[in-house]
Amino acid sequence: MKSFLSPTNEKSTLLIRMMVGVVFFSEGWQKFLFPALRGAGRFEKIGLPNPEFLGYFVGGMEILCGLFILVGLLTRLAAIPTLIIMIVAIASTKTQVYAEGGFWPAMHGSRTDWAMLLGSLFLILKGSGRWALDQVLFSRK
């Protein structure tokens, strides 16, 4: 487990952590601030079960995981829920866009989704990088 949590020593990973962390952190807060638009209301509109619970649960996970990713704490573990969130987001919203409008409208509408999905996958594979709490806690010496 320690080897899974051990970060790489790359400085540039901070940029990916900032991108993924800020987006998830801010999107999570928006699910609480604007639940009808970004949280339960949106989840109900796209047909997800138990939208009231799910809206706050996903929002809380996005805030927590986004914060962990930003500071580089348990980065690989925190990126797993963000990856799952993005898979569900693409499957539940962009497949309908694809069915109705085709490939290019679906790609246009999912550009941020793909960036977050691939950013999360990158963090799972590479870890937090040099400037992270993971470096202090789990660095191989």
C-alpha positions as CSV (number, residue, x, y, z in Angstrom):
1,M,0.0,0.0,0.0
2,K,2.8,2.4,0.8
3,S,4.3,2.0,-2.7
4,F,0.8,2.9,-4.1
5,L,0.7,6.0,-2.0
6,S,4.3,7.0,-2.7
7,P,4.4,10.0,-5.0
8,T,6.7,10.6,-7.9
9,N,9.2,13.4,-7.7
10,E,8.0,15.4,-10.7
11,K,7.4,19.1,-10.2
12,S,5.0,19.5,-13.2
13,T,2.4,17.2,-11.6
14,L,1.4,20.2,-9.5
15,L,-0.2,21.7,-12.6
16,I,-2.5,18.7,-13.1
17,R,-3.3,18.6,-9.4
18,M,-4.3,22.3,-9.5
19,M,-6.5,21.8,-12.6
20,V,-8.3,18.7,-11.3
21,G,-8.5,19.9,-7.7
22,V,-9.8,23.4,-8.4
23,V,-12.5,22.1,-10.8
24,F,-13.8,19.4,-8.5
25,F,-13.6,21.6,-5.4
26,S,-15.6,24.4,-7.1
27,E,-18.1,22.1,-8.7
28,G,-18.7,20.4,-5.4
29,W,-19.5,23.7,-3.7
30,Q,-21.8,24.6,-6.5
31,K,-23.9,21.5,-5.8
32,F,-24.6,23.0,-2.3
33,L,-24.9,26.6,-3.4
34,F,-27.2,26.0,-6.4
35,P,-28.8,22.5,-5.8
36,A,-31.6,23.0,-8.3
37,L,-29.2,23.8,-11.1
38,R,-26.0,21.8,-10.2
39,G,-27.0,19.3,-7.6
40,A,-30.3,17.4,-6.9
41,G,-32.2,19.2,-9.6
42,R,-29.7,18.4,-12.2
43,F,-29.5,14.8,-11.1
44,E,-33.3,14.5,-11.1
45,K,-33.4,16.0,-14.6
46,I,-31.0,13.4,-16.0
47,G,-32.8,10.5,-14.3
48,L,-30.3,9.5,-11.6
49,P,-31.8,7.7,-8.6
50,N,-32.3,9.4,-5.2
51,P,-31.2,12.8,-6.6
52,E,-31.5,14.7,-3.3
53,F,-29.1,12.3,-1.5
54,L,-26.9,11.9,-4.5
55,G,-26.5,15.6,-5.1
56,Y,-25.2,16.3,-1.7
57,F,-23.1,13.1,-1.6
58,V,-21.4,13.8,-4.9
59,G,-20.9,17.4,-3.9
60,G,-19.3,16.4,-0.7
61,M,-17.0,13.9,-2.4
62,E,-16.0,16.5,-5.0
63,I,-15.2,19.1,-2.2
64,L,-13.2,16.6,-0.1
65,C,-11.4,14.9,-3.0
66,G,-10.7,18.2,-4.7
67,L,-9.2,19.6,-1.6
68,F,-7.1,16.4,-1.0
69,I,-5.9,16.6,-4.6
70,L,-5.0,20.3,-4.3
71,V,-2.8,19.8,-1.2
72,G,-1.5,16.5,-2.5
73,L,-2.8,14.3,0.4
74,L,-3.7,10.7,-0.5
75,T,-3.8,11.9,-4.1
76,R,-4.1,8.6,-5.8
77,L,-6.9,7.5,-3.5
78,A,-8.7,10.9,-3.9
79,A,-8.5,10.7,-7.7
80,I,-10.4,7.4,-7.8
81,P,-13.8,8.9,-6.8
82,T,-13.2,11.8,-9.2
83,L,-12.5,9.3,-12.0
84,I,-15.8,7.5,-11.2
85,I,-17.7,10.8,-11.1
86,M,-16.5,11.6,-14.5
87,I,-17.3,8.2,-16.0
88,V,-20.9,8.5,-14.6
89,A,-21.1,12.2,-15.9
90,I,-20.1,11.2,-19.4
91,A,-22.3,8.1,-19.5
92,S,-25.4,9.9,-18.1
93,T,-25.2,13.1,-20.1
94,K,-23.0,12.9,-23.1
95,T,-24.4,9.6,-24.5
96,Q,-27.8,11.4,-25.0
97,V,-26.0,14.3,-26.7
98,Y,-24.2,11.8,-29.0
99,A,-27.5,10.0,-29.8
100,E,-29.3,13.3,-30.7
101,G,-26.5,15.3,-32.3
102,G,-23.7,13.0,-33.2
103,F,-20.0,12.8,-32.5
104,W,-18.9,16.5,-32.7
105,P,-21.6,18.0,-30.5
106,A,-20.9,15.3,-27.9
107,M,-17.1,16.0,-28.0
108,H,-17.7,19.7,-27.7
109,G,-20.0,19.2,-24.7
110,S,-17.7,16.8,-23.0
111,R,-14.3,18.6,-23.3
112,T,-14.1,19.5,-19.6
113,D,-15.4,16.0,-18.7
114,W,-12.6,14.4,-20.7
115,A,-10.0,16.7,-19.2
116,M,-11.1,15.8,-15.6
117,L,-11.4,12.1,-16.4
118,L,-7.9,12.0,-17.9
119,G,-6.4,14.3,-15.2
120,S,-7.8,12.0,-12.6
121,L,-6.4,8.9,-14.3
122,F,-3.0,10.6,-14.6
123,L,-3.0,11.3,-10.8
124,I,-4.0,7.7,-10.1
125,L,-1.1,6.5,-12.2
126,K,1.6,9.1,-11.2
127,G,0.6,10.3,-7.8
128,S,0.9,13.8,-6.4
129,G,4.4,14.8,-7.5
130,R,7.0,16.8,-5.6
131,W,5.1,19.6,-3.9
132,A,2.6,17.6,-1.9
133,L,1.7,16.3,1.5
134,D,2.1,12.8,0.1
135,Q,5.8,13.6,-0.4
136,V,6.2,14.3,3.4
137,L,4.1,11.3,4.5
138,F,4.9,8.5,2.0
139,S,8.1,9.4,0.2
140,R,10.4,6.4,-0.3
141,K,13.7,7.2,1.4
